[in-house]
Amino acid sequence: MEKQIWVIGSDRREMLEAQRRINSTGSMRALCMLSFAAVKRAVQNSSQEAAIGDSMPSLVIMDYQTAVEEDFQSVSFLKMQQFLAGVPLFFMIGERSQEVDEQCFLRGGMVVVEKPFSRASILRIEQVAWQHDVTRNYEKVLQKQAMDLQAAKEIVRLNQKLESRNQLLYQVFGRYFSDQVLEFILEHPEGAAIGGEKKKLAVMLADLRGFTSISEELEPEAVTQLLNFHFSKMVDIITKYKGTIIEFLGDGILAVFGAPLVSENETADAVAAAINMQNCMGEVNAYCEERGYPSLEMGIGIHWGEVFIGNVGSEKVMRYSVIGQAVNECSRIEGYSVGGQILVSKQALDTISCSVEVHNRIFIAAKGVHKPISVGEVVGIGGDYQCRIENVDFDVLKPVTEWTVFNLYPIEKKTVAEEPVMAVLSQFSRKRAVVTLLPESETGYGQPETDYAPINPEAGYEVEELAAEEPNNPVAAHGRLELYADVEVFAAGREGKAFFNGVYAKVVDIREKEAVLHFTHVSRSFQKFANKILPE
């Protein structure tokens, strides 16, 4: 339905020009009034149909010079009409000045525009008129309040409150989207209505590793400041590559590339953004180091497919969201990544025309998907992007001479296996470990050459209090470790003394009899062990 705009002025030529420019949008219809008598007739006709709202204006534009000449008679008259309470009021002038603007705002004006209307002014008029229609329920509340207001001063206050509310909406709306996205929506106001479309695009999910445990040790203010600093860096990079932030998921970020901004290769944009995000973690950790916080790592998953993207909710509350199987699969892919890593699906990689440096390739089983998803670890992209993860190797591994047994309990569907895969630690750092898998006579892994029994994760012992004792007969581990499997790690020495527990890791590489672990969550006892093995 066309939005009705009331335009009041005494100059017929100016009124015709204003009517022509407003009507040219196709979404608005201007009703011009050349005298106070015409205003009274329009109010009388509209008030009779106010119950159904057919003749309700979405916006009133008053010529300032005409208002001064008639001593603001039309403005005062309109303010006294209860059914018009909350309708935005614009003033149009030939030449603006601070003094004139102040008078317009004092009289209840929300916006001052110059005549003849520019394209930007028409967009502003259209947007505010649309906003008024969408928030009509809120305006009805204002109408009810206006019925109790008798003095002109109270009515001015109400209009000032409405102006503040609209300014706040602009400020908040601008923070939800980048300048490019905001400009796009302002130029296409129909895109802000409830609804959306199905579209093939790139989905990115980035998540900090171990942040929950870190946040438990920090004050709430420190957690908020750290997250805000991290998000500010990541959002700048995502928007630089034409991405749109859909939602902050705790310490994670869900973003899409390809909507509402169109890109020639949205997946390449997403990969380049992910690489720069990983490189930016150096700045984030410098921030943490200055404040004595632990270092942070981030895992990123990227997928490509058809999704529904658009506004979801009601006329009162809505959000720009993305829904679909591709989003669920992207979450699964991200869950397989470790800190400092970018995993990209084959579907996404196939859409990139420039060169991409890919290391390990794996298959991921996702819920509701019959065939596993082929995923590659991306470390660089060429073409116009020319960027690469700066520290692919993470850190330096140190050889370990002290006999240390790692009991690796595979985790599948959040269930920890009862029997461990046993291995001996050969190289170690605070982020990774290389272990030698111990041979087992029948099942493949398990029994070490020494008399040591695997640690039982259900025993509930305290690591520091576990005494060395003669071990029982070792229990063989069943099953083989798989690439990118999650494991719970319990470590102990030759005499059975436990070194640490409560540690989780992901298997990031398997080399015949060796496996490379990337720690995803560590405990205090792990830190003590690391300080002993890796002295400063």
Secondary structure, DSSP 8 states (H G I E B T S, - for coil): --EEEEEE-S-HHHHHHHHHHHHTTSSEEEEEE-SHHHHHHHHHHHHHTTTTTTT--SEEEEEHHHHHHTTTHHHHHHHT-GGGTT--EEEEESS--HHHHHHHHHTT-SEEEESS--HHHHHHHHHHHHHHHHTHHHHHHHHHHHHT--SHHHHHHHHHHHHHHHHHHHHHHHHHS-HHHHHHHHH-GGGGSSEEEEEEEEEEEEEEESHHHHHHTS-HHHHHHHHHHHHHHHHHHHHHTTEEEEEEETTEEEEEESSSS--S-HHHHHHHHHHHHHHHHHHHHHHHHHTT----EEEEEEEEEEEEEEEEE-SSSEEEEEESHHHHHHHHHHHH--TTEEEEEHHHHTT--S-EEEEEEEEE--TT-SS-EEEEEEEEE-TTT-EE-TTTT-S--EE--S-EEEEEEEEETTEE-SS-EEEEEEEE-SSEEEEEE-EETTTEE---SSS-----TTS---GGG-------------S---TT-EEEEEEEETTS-EEEEEEEEEEEEEETTEEEEEEEE--HHHHHHHHHHS--
